[in-house]
Amino acid sequence: MLIKKKTDIHFILDHFQELSQWDSEGQKFYLVFEDRKRGGQWTLMSYGEERFSVHGLGQDYSDCQEYFFEEQAEILSFLWQNRAAFNAALKPTSMCS
């Protein structure tokens, strides 16, 4: 499922565990995608029902800590603004023969 309209984000958040990878050490699901504004990557993390955070990391920067979304509107806005990079991370890569 890709983000084509804002309502798609609700579906993605509801099914995040199916779209992401599990980190057994950190006890969280996560998905990494490009941070196109800063030239690095975002890691979107879920710690269970409706508890999401994000962390940015690049060659020239590293966020001091995870940012936890307090309101659903914050994560909806974040994913909408970064939908192209998020969608690119979800698309399967094609292999050439």
Secondary structure, 3 states (H helix, E strand, C coil): CCCCCHHHHHHHHHCHHHHCEEECCCCEEEEEEEECCCCEEEEEEECCCCCEEEEEEECCCECCCCEECCCHHHHHHHHHHCHHHHHHHHCCCCCCC
